[in-house]
Amino acid sequence: MCGRYFLSSPMEAIAVQFECEAQTGFAPRYNLAPTAVVPVVLATSAGRVVTLHRWGLVPSWSKDPALGARLANARAETAADKPSFRAPFRRGRCIIPADGFYEWQARPGGPKQPFCIRAADGSILAFAGLRDTWEGPDGALETCAILTTSANGLMAPIHDRMPVILAPADYAAWLDPDGVPERLKAMLRPCPEGFLRVYPVGPRVGNVRNEGPELAEPADA
């Protein structure tokens, strides 16, 4: 799963990496959790753009937007067939930029140890995402979910799931509205172990009310 991540890169850096228009205002956040408003990269007829979505997908057919709090993640193995994600997989694929994410490792007889996972080369991670639009009495609500897959060898000692992280060569195909399902599903795999670096962080990240760059710093720093 992916229940917490952070994004502090400026919109200008996101625009360069994803070759898009990124004029949406977004202040750095170091402890993003489901229901937070987050940037996503979309393909439109005019090109790629960054817009803000609420994290936690609310299907267009849902009667209750509160459902989104339970749909922050979509399993890559079943997303194309699940009622909540089937339509977004066909027509609502997006990229969710992140500087890194957090995961907790269970330890016998003690509290879980949080870890920070980020790109080894310092680049922005590209989570494979799904999005949908829910129309309510107060207008449209744009929401998204992060696709997850089985853990690679680096992540497996910490958790058995991880976000699907797209390679730059796959950005265009993932965002292509006419994407071939078989090719899209082939992208939903663990990224190479060497693409990431992992290190322990302090326990303050466990409280969603805590913010600040120190949350993503190594615990022994």
N, C-alpha and C positions, 0 to 999 in steps of 0.2 A: 504494500500500500504506500501511499504518500500522503501524510496528514499534515505536514508542515514544510514550508520552504521559504526562501528569501530572495529578494531582488533589489539590488541597490545600484545596478548599472544605470547610467543616464539614458534617456530616450534616444539620444544621438547614437550611442553605442548599439542599441537595439536596432535602430534604423539601418546602420551600416551592416551588421551581421546578417540581418534578415532581408536586406534590400527592400525596405518598405518606407512608407510615410509614417512617421511616429511623432505626431504633434499632441498626443494625449498627455495631459499632466498626470504624473504619478510620483509621489514622494517615496524615497527609499524605505523599504520595509524588511525587517530582519526576522520576522516571526509570523509569516502569513499562515492562516488556518482557514478551514472551510467556512464559507459565508463572507470571506473578505473579498473586496473588489480588486481585481488583478488585471494586468494587461494581457491581451492575446493578439496573435498575428493571424490575420485573415486574408484570403485572396478574394478580390472583388473584380468586377469588369474593368475597373480603372487601375488595377494593380494591387499590390499588397498594402495593407494598412494595419495599424495597431489601434484597438479599441478596448474599452474597459468592460469586463464581465464580472459577475459574481461567481465565486468559486463554489460549485455544487450545482450540478445540472438539473434544471427543472424541465422535464419534457413538455413539449407544446400542448399535449393533450391532458396534462395533469390538472386536477381541480384544486390542488393545494401547493403553493410555492414552497411550503416548508419541506416538501419532499427533497429539495435540493441539498439540504444538510446531510442527507444520507447517501447522496450520489456524487461525492467529491471525486471518487475514483471509479474507473470502469476497467474491468478485467479484459486484457487484450484477447484472451482465448475465447471469450463469449460475447464481446461488445457488438459484433456485427449481427448477432441474432437476438439479443436481449431486447424486450419491448422498449425499455427506457432509452436505449442507446442505438437501436437499429437505424432509425431515421437520421440521427446526427452522424452516424458512421458513413452513411451514404452521401449526405449533403452538408454536413456541419463540421468538417474536419478543420482543426486549427493548430497552431503552435503556441505553447505557453512558455514564455521565456523565464528562466530562473538562473540566479547565480549559484545556487546550491540548494540542497534539501537536507532535512534532519531525519534520522531514524534512531530508534531506541533498541539497545541490546539487553535482553534479559540476563540477569546474573543470579546464580543460586544464593539465596539467603540475603540478598541486598537489593537496593533500588536499581532500576534499569539505567544503563549508561547511555546518554545521548551522543550521537556521532554526527558530524557534518560531512556531507559528500558534495564535492564540486569538481569541475573540470580540471584535469591535471595541468592543462596549459592556460588556465585562467579565463577561458572563453565563457560565453553565456550558454547555458544548457538549453536545449530545445525539447521540452516535453511534448510528446504527441498528445493532442487534446481533441475533445469533441465539444461542440457548442450547440445551443438551441435557444429559441426565442419563445417566451411565454407571455401571452397577452392577458393582462389583468385589468381590473377596474381603474387602476392608476396609470395604465400604459404598459409598454413593453418592458420585459425583464430579460436581459441577456445573461445567460449563465454558461458555465463550462465545467468539464471534468477532465482529470488527468488519467490517461491510460497507463495501466501497470502491467508488468510481466514478471516472470520468475527471476530471481536474483542471479547475477553472475557470480563468479568465484570470489570476487572482492567483497561483495555485499552479503553473500550467503551466511557468514558467521554472525552477522548483525541481524538480518531479517530475511525472510524467504521471498519477499516481493520488492520490486523497485519500479520507479517510473520508466516508461519507454522513452529513451533519449534518442532523438533522430540525428543522424549524420547530416552534415551540410548538403551532401549530394542527394539527400532524400527530401529536402524541404519542398522543392517544386512539385514533386510527384505526390507528396502527402497533401498539399494544399490544392492540387488540381481537382476542380469539381467533377471532371470526367475520369477520375482515377480508376484503374482496373482493380477490382476487389482482391484478386489473388496477389497482385503486387503490393497493395496496401497492407494486407495481412502479413506478408513476408517482412515488412519493416518492423513489426511489433515483436521485437526480440530484445534480449538483454544487450546492452552496449558492451564493447570490448572492455576487459578489466583495466587495461592500460589507459583508457580514456579518463578515468576518475582517480581522485585521491580522497582518502578517508582519514579523519582524525577525531579524537574525542573532544567534546566541548562540555562546558559547565552545565549544571542542572537548571539554571535560570530559564533556559529555553523551554522547559516543560510547562511554564505558565504563559498562556497566550497573551496575557496583559503586558508581559515584559517585551521591550523593544531595545534596539541599539546594536551597533556593529560588534560590540563585545560578545554578543550571543554566538557569533560565528567564528570567534577566535579559538585557537587550540586551548584546551583546558590547562595545559602546563605553561601557557604564555605569561 
